């Protein structure tokens, strides 16, 4: 039986997911795993777990740029800021979900990511997405029409729900076997897992899960006792 694929949960909003995506084809090939891009809605993940995005915290928004700029330099990856951030990724996610063939979907994800974060182009509007699709050799009109189908819209929602069910709370998240690896800085951990060298044992994890909490954050505005 073939080993399970590396399911890469992505939202074009995240520069971390862009930088991780650029490394994923080589990782998949090295370890004999198929790579499957899975478009999810980061906002849906965040809402479900009661969190907010890093771009919604002013100091963190600045740090995200500094860190991803430096990571891109380390990777030798092209890196340019899109016209706005946060931006609305929904149309691009739906267009991605409209591509059934995994190899073609993979090619499309690369094209959209490079447009947004490699070339600093917008990928929000039909006109912007059409331009990227056409340049990459896709039938832009057909894909934009398919992106409006109820079943395609629902596919993004289902992908998001499935990612949540497998422990995802942000992007990039790589789902493989029964594991989830989050963040571009977890790709080394992913590789060690694929090599059978993961230092984490089930006993370690169970001990953490069973560890009691003896303090919690104060509700906003509530005075200390």
Backbone as numpy.savetxt, mean C-alpha at the origin, in Angstrom:
# Nx Ny Nz CAx CAy CAz Cx Cy Cz
2.11 -28.12 -4.66 1.27 -26.94 -4.66 2.16 -25.69 -4.66
1.78 -24.72 -5.48 2.57 -23.49 -5.58 2.50 -22.71 -4.28
3.60 -22.07 -3.88 3.56 -21.25 -2.66 2.61 -20.07 -2.83
2.09 -19.59 -1.73 1.14 -18.49 -1.80 1.83 -17.23 -2.34
1.08 -16.39 -3.06 1.68 -15.18 -3.64 1.95 -14.12 -2.58
2.75 -13.15 -2.97 2.94 -11.96 -2.15 1.85 -10.97 -2.55
0.87 -10.79 -1.68 -0.26 -9.89 -1.97 0.10 -8.51 -1.42
0.38 -7.60 -2.33 0.86 -6.26 -1.97 -0.32 -5.30 -1.92
-0.75 -4.94 -0.72 -1.88 -4.03 -0.54 -1.39 -2.60 -0.66
-1.96 -1.86 -1.58 -1.43 -0.54 -1.93 -2.51 0.52 -2.02
-2.11 1.73 -1.77 -2.89 2.93 -2.07 -1.89 3.93 -2.63
-2.22 4.52 -3.77 -1.29 5.43 -4.45 -0.98 6.67 -3.61
-1.76 6.92 -2.58 -1.54 8.06 -1.71 -0.21 7.97 -0.96
0.27 6.75 -0.73 1.42 6.54 0.14 2.75 6.51 -0.61
3.67 7.43 -0.30 5.00 7.35 -0.91 5.79 6.15 -0.40
5.49 5.71 0.82 6.15 4.51 1.34 5.77 3.29 0.50
4.49 3.21 0.13 4.05 2.09 -0.70 4.69 2.15 -2.08
4.87 3.36 -2.62 5.57 3.51 -3.90 6.97 2.95 -3.82
7.70 3.34 -2.79 9.09 2.91 -2.65 9.18 1.40 -2.40
8.24 0.87 -1.65 8.22 -0.58 -1.42 7.89 -1.32 -2.72
6.94 -0.78 -3.48 6.52 -1.43 -4.72 7.69 -1.58 -5.69
8.53 -0.59 -5.77 9.66 -0.67 -6.69 10.58 -1.85 -6.38
10.60 -2.30 -5.14 11.46 -3.41 -4.74 10.76 -4.77 -4.83
9.45 -4.76 -4.92 8.71 -6.02 -4.81 8.94 -7.02 -5.94
9.02 -6.59 -7.21 9.24 -7.59 -8.27 10.52 -8.39 -8.06
11.60 -7.74 -7.65 12.86 -8.45 -7.42 12.75 -9.40 -6.24
12.06 -8.97 -5.18 11.88 -9.83 -4.01 11.06 -11.06 -4.39
9.98 -10.85 -5.13 9.14 -11.97 -5.53 9.92 -12.96 -6.39
10.67 -12.45 -7.35 11.44 -13.33 -8.23 12.51 -14.09 -7.46
13.20 -13.41 -6.56 14.27 -14.03 -5.79 13.77 -15.21 -4.97
12.56 -15.10 -4.45 12.05 -16.12 -3.54 11.01 -17.03 -4.18
10.87 -16.94 -5.50 9.98 -17.85 -6.20 8.52 -17.68 -5.86
8.11 -16.46 -5.61 6.71 -16.16 -5.28 6.09 -15.29 -6.36
4.82 -15.51 -6.62 4.09 -14.61 -7.51 3.80 -13.31 -6.76
3.71 -12.23 -7.50 3.40 -10.92 -6.92 2.03 -10.49 -7.40
1.17 -10.15 -6.45 -0.20 -9.74 -6.78 -0.50 -8.38 -6.16
-0.61 -7.32 -6.96 -0.98 -6.02 -6.41 -2.47 -5.98 -6.05
-2.77 -5.46 -4.87 -4.15 -5.42 -4.37 -4.49 -3.98 -4.00
-5.31 -3.29 -4.81 -5.68 -1.92 -4.48 -6.65 -1.87 -3.30
-6.28 -1.11 -2.27 -7.13 -0.92 -1.09 -7.23 0.58 -0.82
-8.22 0.95 -0.02 -8.40 2.36 0.31 -7.81 2.61 1.69
-6.71 3.36 1.73 -6.05 3.64 3.00 -7.01 4.31 3.98
-7.83 5.22 3.49 -8.79 5.90 4.38 -9.72 4.89 5.04
-10.12 3.86 4.29 -10.98 2.83 4.85 -10.28 2.04 5.94
-9.01 1.71 5.72 -8.23 1.01 6.74 -8.12 1.87 8.00
-7.77 3.14 7.82 -7.58 4.02 8.97 -8.87 4.22 9.74
-9.97 4.42 9.03 -11.26 4.60 9.70 -11.65 3.36 10.50
-11.37 2.20 9.95 -11.76 0.95 10.60 -10.99 0.70 11.89
-9.75 1.14 11.94 -8.94 0.90 13.14 -8.88 2.13 14.05
-9.61 3.19 13.68 -9.65 4.38 14.51 -8.38 5.19 14.51
-7.73 5.27 13.37 -6.46 5.99 13.27 -6.60 7.14 12.28
-5.56 7.94 12.16 -5.52 9.00 11.15 -4.24 8.85 10.35
-4.24 9.44 9.17 -3.08 9.33 8.29 -1.94 10.22 8.75
-0.71 9.85 8.40 0.44 10.68 8.79 0.37 12.09 8.23
-0.25 12.26 7.07 -0.34 13.59 6.48 -1.33 14.49 7.22
-2.11 13.90 8.14 -3.07 14.68 8.92 -2.44 15.25 10.19
-1.19 14.90 10.46 -0.45 15.42 11.61 0.66 16.31 11.05
0.58 17.63 11.24 1.51 18.54 10.55 2.98 18.16 10.66
3.46 17.90 11.86 4.88 17.57 12.02 5.22 16.26 11.33
4.29 15.30 11.39 4.53 14.01 10.76 4.49 14.13 9.24
3.63 15.01 8.74 3.55 15.23 7.29 4.90 15.70 6.74
5.55 16.60 7.47 6.87 17.07 7.06 7.88 15.94 7.12
7.81 15.15 8.19 8.79 14.08 8.35 8.62 13.00 7.29
7.38 12.73 6.90 7.14 11.75 5.84 7.91 12.13 4.58
7.86 13.42 4.22 8.60 13.85 3.03 10.09 13.65 3.22
10.61 14.09 4.36 12.05 13.97 4.60 12.50 12.51 4.54
11.72 11.65 5.19 12.13 10.24 5.24 12.03 9.58 3.88
10.92 9.79 3.18 10.76 9.13 1.88 11.74 9.68 0.85
12.05 10.97 0.94 13.07 11.54 0.06 14.40 10.83 0.27
14.75 10.60 1.52 16.02 9.94 1.84 16.01 8.47 1.43
14.89 7.80 1.65 14.79 6.39 1.24 14.92 6.28 -0.27
14.26 7.19 -0.99 14.36 7.17 -2.45 15.81 7.34 -2.89
16.53 8.23 -2.22 17.96 8.42 -2.54 18.74 7.14 -2.31
18.47 6.46 -1.19 19.15 5.20 -0.89 18.86 4.14 -1.95
17.62 4.12 -2.42 17.22 3.11 -3.41 17.62 3.49 -4.83
18.00 4.75 -5.04 18.24 5.21 -6.39 16.96 5.32 -7.19
15.86 5.64 -6.50 14.54 5.69 -7.13 14.18 7.12 -7.50
13.51 7.33 -8.63 13.04 8.68 -8.95 12.00 9.11 -7.93
12.04 10.36 -7.52 11.12 10.83 -6.48 10.79 12.29 -6.72
9.52 12.56 -7.00 9.03 13.93 -7.19 7.68 14.04 -6.50
7.41 15.18 -5.91 6.15 15.36 -5.22 5.00 15.52 -6.20
3.85 14.89 -5.92 2.66 15.10 -6.75 2.14 16.52 -6.56
1.19 16.96 -7.38 0.70 18.34 -7.29 0.07 18.68 -5.94
-0.47 17.68 -5.24 -1.08 17.91 -3.93 -0.94 16.64 -3.10
-1.05 16.81 -1.79 -1.01 15.66 -0.89 -1.55 16.07 0.48
-2.54 15.34 1.00 -3.16 14.15 0.41 -3.94 14.49 -0.86
-4.07 13.51 -1.73 -4.91 13.63 -2.93 -5.90 12.47 -2.92
-6.86 12.53 -3.83 -7.89 11.50 -3.89 -7.44 10.38 -4.83
-7.14 9.19 -4.30 -6.63 8.10 -5.13 -7.70 7.18 -5.68
-8.98 7.47 -5.39 -10.02 6.47 -5.61 -10.15 6.04 -7.06
-10.12 6.98 -8.00 -10.26 6.61 -9.40 -9.11 5.70 -9.84
-7.90 6.04 -9.46 -6.75 5.20 -9.83 -6.85 3.81 -9.21
-7.36 3.73 -7.98 -7.54 2.43 -7.34 -8.58 1.60 -8.07
-9.67 2.24 -8.48 -10.73 1.52 -9.19 -10.26 1.08 -10.58
-9.51 1.93 -11.25 -8.96 1.53 -12.55 -8.05 0.32 -12.37
-7.26 0.32 -11.31 -6.38 -0.81 -11.03 -7.19 -2.08 -10.78
-8.25 -1.95 -10.00 -9.11 -3.10 -9.71 -9.83 -3.60 -10.95
-9.96 -2.75 -11.96 -10.66 -3.14 -13.18 -9.82 -4.05 -14.07
-8.52 -4.17 -13.79 -7.63 -5.00 -14.61 -7.57 -6.39 -14.01
-8.13 -7.36 -14.72 -8.21 -8.73 -14.20 -6.86 -9.44 -14.24
-6.13 -9.29 -15.34 -4.87 -10.00 -15.51 -3.82 -9.44 -14.54
-3.23 -10.32 -13.73 -2.31 -9.87 -12.69 -1.06 -9.22 -13.28
-0.54 -9.78 -14.36 0.66 -9.20 -14.98 0.38 -7.79 -15.51
-0.78 -7.61 -16.13 -1.14 -6.29 -16.64 -1.44 -5.33 -15.50
-2.07 -5.84 -14.45 -2.32 -4.99 -13.28 -1.01 -4.54 -12.65
-0.05 -5.44 -12.61 1.27 -5.11 -12.08 1.91 -3.99 -12.90
1.80 -4.10 -14.21 2.37 -3.08 -15.10 1.66 -1.74 -14.90
0.35 -1.79 -14.70 -0.42 -0.57 -14.50 -0.05 0.11 -13.18
0.10 -0.69 -12.13 0.48 -0.12 -10.83 1.81 0.62 -10.94
2.76 0.02 -11.63 4.06 0.67 -11.81 3.91 1.99 -12.56
3.09 1.99 -13.60 2.90 3.21 -14.39 2.28 4.33 -13.56
1.25 4.00 -12.78 0.59 5.02 -11.97 1.49 5.51 -10.83
2.21 4.59 -10.21 3.12 5.01 -9.14 4.24 5.91 -9.67
4.82 5.53 -10.80 5.90 6.35 -11.36 5.38 7.72 -11.78
4.15 7.76 -12.28 3.57 9.05 -12.67 3.42 9.96 -11.45
2.86 9.40 -10.36 2.56 10.22 -9.18 3.81 10.61 -8.41
4.65 9.60 -8.10 5.77 9.83 -7.19 7.13 9.88 -7.88
7.21 9.38 -9.11 8.45 9.46 -9.85 8.54 10.69 -10.73
7.36 11.13 -11.24 7.32 12.27 -12.15 6.56 13.46 -11.58
5.90 13.28 -10.44 5.18 14.38 -9.81 3.92 14.81 -10.54
3.22 13.84 -11.14 2.01 14.14 -11.90 0.76 13.80 -11.08
-0.34 14.44 -11.42 -1.60 14.12 -10.78 -2.19 12.84 -11.35
-2.84 12.05 -10.48 -3.53 10.83 -10.93 -4.92 10.77 -10.30
-5.55 11.94 -10.16 -6.88 12.03 -9.54 -8.01 12.06 -10.56
-7.88 12.90 -11.57 -8.99 13.15 -12.48 -8.99 12.16 -13.64
-10.15 12.00 -14.30 -10.19 11.12 -15.48 -9.16 11.52 -16.53
-8.96 12.81 -16.72 -8.01 13.27 -17.74 -6.58 12.88 -17.36
-6.25 13.05 -16.10 -4.90 12.70 -15.65 -4.64 11.20 -15.76
-5.62 10.41 -15.31 -5.47 8.96 -15.35 -5.45 8.47 -16.79
-6.29 9.05 -17.64 -6.32 8.70 -19.06 -4.93 8.88 -19.68
-4.27 9.98 -19.35 -2.95 10.25 -19.94 -1.94 9.18 -19.54
-1.95 8.79 -18.26 -1.01 7.77 -17.80 -1.30 6.42 -18.45
-2.58 6.07 -18.50 -2.96 4.78 -19.10 -2.57 4.72 -20.57
-2.85 5.79 -21.29 -2.54 5.82 -22.72 -1.05 5.70 -22.96
-0.26 6.44 -22.20 1.20 6.38 -22.35 1.74 4.98 -22.07
1.06 4.25 -21.16 1.52 2.91 -20.79 0.97 1.84 -21.73
0.19 2.25 -22.73 -0.30 1.30 -23.72 -1.60 0.61 -23.36
-2.35 1.16 -22.40 -3.64 0.58 -22.04 -4.76 1.25 -22.82
-5.90 0.57 -22.89 -7.10 1.16 -23.48 -7.74 2.02 -22.39
-7.37 3.28 -22.36 -7.78 4.16 -21.27 -9.29 4.30 -21.19
-9.93 4.47 -22.32 -11.38 4.68 -22.31 -12.09 3.46 -21.73
-11.67 2.27 -22.14 -12.32 1.05 -21.66 -12.11 0.88 -20.15
-10.90 1.15 -19.68 -10.63 0.98 -18.25 -11.36 2.02 -17.40
-11.42 3.24 -17.88 -12.15 4.28 -17.15 -13.64 3.96 -17.08
-14.16 3.36 -18.13 -15.57 2.94 -18.11 -15.77 1.78 -17.14
-14.87 0.81 -17.16 -14.98 -0.33 -16.24 -14.84 0.12 -14.79
-14.06 1.14 -14.56 -13.86 1.63 -13.19 -15.14 2.14 -12.55
-16.15 2.45 -13.38 -17.42 2.94 -12.86 -18.43 1.83 -12.61
-18.09 0.60 -12.96 -19.02 -0.51 -12.74 -19.15 -0.80 -11.26
-20.37 -1.11 -10.79 -20.57 -1.38 -9.36 -19.69 -2.51 -8.84
-19.49 -3.56 -9.66 -18.68 -4.68 -9.18 -17.21 -4.31 -9.02
-16.73 -3.37 -9.85 -15.34 -2.93 -9.72 -15.18 -2.03 -8.49
-16.12 -1.13 -8.29 -16.09 -0.29 -7.08 -16.13 -1.17 -5.83
-16.98 -2.19 -5.88 -17.11 -3.09 -4.74 -15.83 -3.89 -4.51
-15.08 -4.15 -5.57 -13.84 -4.92 -5.45 -12.83 -4.18 -4.56
-12.75 -2.87 -4.70 -11.84 -2.10 -3.84 -12.29 -2.20 -2.39
-13.60 -2.11 -2.16 -14.11 -2.23 -0.79 -13.82 -3.61 -0.22
-14.05 -4.64 -1.03 -13.80 -6.01 -0.56 -12.31 -6.24 -0.30
-11.47 -5.70 -1.17 -10.02 -5.80 -0.95 -9.63 -5.17 0.39
-10.24 -4.02 0.68 -9.94 -3.32 1.93 -10.39 -4.14 3.12
-11.60 -4.70 3.04 -12.12 -5.54 4.13 -11.26 -6.78 4.32
-10.81 -7.37 3.22 -9.98 -8.57 3.30 -8.62 -8.25 3.93
-8.07 -7.10 3.56 -6.79 -6.70 4.17 -6.95 -6.51 5.67
-8.04 -5.88 6.08 -8.31 -5.71 7.51 -8.42 -7.05 8.21
-9.11 -8.00 7.57 -9.29 -9.32 8.17 -7.98 -10.06 8.34
-6.98 -9.70 7.53 -5.66 -10.34 7.62 -4.67 -9.51 8.45
-5.18 -8.52 9.17 -4.33 -7.78 10.09 -3.76 -6.48 9.59
-4.11 -6.07 8.38 -3.56 -4.82 7.85 -4.22 -3.61 8.52
-3.45 -2.56 8.71 -3.97 -1.32 9.28 -3.41 -0.11 8.54
-2.62 -0.34 7.51 -2.04 0.73 6.71 -1.41 0.14 5.46
-0.76 1.01 4.69 -0.05 0.56 3.49 1.37 1.12 3.50
2.30 0.40 2.89 2.12 -0.88 2.21 2.03 -2.03 3.20
1.16 -3.00 2.89 1.09 -4.24 3.66 1.26 -5.40 2.69
2.14 -6.31 3.03 2.35 -7.51 2.22 1.76 -8.69 2.98
0.78 -9.35 2.38 0.15 -10.52 2.97 0.73 -11.76 2.33
1.23 -12.68 3.15 1.80 -13.92 2.63 1.60 -15.01 3.66
1.12 -16.17 3.21 0.78 -17.26 4.12 -0.17 -16.68 5.19
0.16 -16.80 6.45 -0.66 -16.22 7.52 -0.01 -14.99 8.13
0.93 -14.40 7.43 1.68 -13.27 7.96 1.33 -11.98 7.23
1.59 -10.85 7.92 1.43 -9.53 7.33 2.67 -8.71 7.67
3.26 -8.09 6.65 4.43 -7.23 6.85 4.05 -5.82 6.40
4.23 -4.86 7.30 3.79 -3.49 7.05 4.99 -2.56 6.92
4.99 -1.76 5.87 5.98 -0.71 5.72 7.16 -1.10 4.85
7.73 -0.10 4.20 8.91 -0.34 3.37 10.08 -0.84 4.21
10.10 -0.45 5.49 11.20 -0.88 6.35 11.02 -2.30 6.87
9.91 -2.96 6.49 9.70 -4.36 6.87 10.07 -5.34 5.76
10.55 -4.82 4.63 10.84 -5.72 3.51 11.99 -6.66 3.83
12.95 -6.22 4.63 14.01 -7.12 5.07 13.46 -8.24 5.93
12.50 -7.91 6.80 11.85 -8.94 7.63 11.09 -9.93 6.75
10.43 -9.40 5.72 9.72 -10.26 4.78 10.68 -11.23 4.11
11.82 -10.75 3.69 12.78 -11.63 3.02 13.30 -12.71 3.96
13.57 -12.35 5.20 14.03 -13.37 6.15 12.94 -14.41 6.40
11.70 -13.96 6.44 10.59 -14.91 6.59 10.54 -15.86 5.40
10.66 -15.32 4.20 10.60 -16.15 3.00 11.77 -17.13 2.92
12.87 -16.78 3.56 14.05 -17.66 3.59 13.98 -18.68 4.73
12.91 -18.60 5.55 12.80 -19.50 6.68 13.64 -19.09 7.87
14.02 -17.82 7.94 14.90 -17.34 9.01 14.22 -16.31 9.92
12.90 -16.33 9.98 12.19 -15.40 10.85 12.51 -15.73 12.31
13.07 -14.78 13.07 13.42 -15.08 14.47 12.22 -15.13 15.40
11.08 -14.62 14.95 9.90 -14.57 15.80 9.24 -15.94 15.87
9.00 -16.43 17.09 8.33 -17.71 17.28 6.88 -17.49 17.68
6.08 -18.53 17.54 4.68 -18.46 17.97 4.59 -18.17 19.47
5.50 -18.76 20.23 5.50 -18.53 21.68 5.77 -17.06 22.01
6.71 -16.44 21.27 6.98 -15.01 21.46 5.72 -14.19 21.23
5.04 -14.51 20.15 3.85 -13.75 19.77 2.73 -13.94 20.79
2.53 -15.17 21.23 1.47 -15.43 22.20 1.74 -14.72 23.51
3.00 -14.66 23.92 3.33 -13.95 25.16 2.98 -12.48 25.03
3.28 -11.89 23.87 2.94 -10.48 23.66 1.44 -10.27 23.68
0.70 -11.17 23.02 -0.75 -11.04 22.97 -1.37 -11.14 24.36
-0.79 -11.97 25.21 -1.34 -12.19 26.55 -0.85 -11.17 27.57
0.05 -10.29 27.17 0.63 -9.33 28.10 -0.44 -8.33 28.53
-0.65 -8.14 29.84 -1.70 -7.21 30.29 -1.26 -5.76 30.12
-2.24 -4.88 29.96 -2.00 -3.43 29.93 -2.33 -2.86 31.30
-1.43 -2.09 31.86 -1.64 -1.50 33.18 -1.75 0.02 33.13
-1.76 0.58 31.95 -1.93 2.03 31.78 -2.54 2.28 30.42
-3.20 3.43 30.29 -3.77 3.83 29.00 -3.70 5.34 28.88
-3.82 5.82 27.67 -3.77 7.26 27.42 -5.01 7.93 27.99
-4.83 9.11 28.59 -5.96 9.83 29.14 -6.87 10.34 28.03
-8.19 10.26 28.22 -9.09 10.90 27.25 -8.79 12.39 27.18
-8.92 12.97 26.00 -8.57 14.37 25.79 -9.36 15.28 26.73
-8.64 16.14 27.42 -9.29 17.11 28.29 -9.58 16.62 29.69
-9.38 15.33 29.95 -9.67 14.80 31.28 -8.47 15.04 32.19
-8.69 15.67 33.37 -7.55 15.95 34.25 -6.98 14.68 34.86
-5.70 14.72 35.19 -5.08 13.59 35.88 -5.66 13.47 37.28
-5.83 12.23 37.77 -6.34 12.05 39.13 -5.30 12.51 40.16
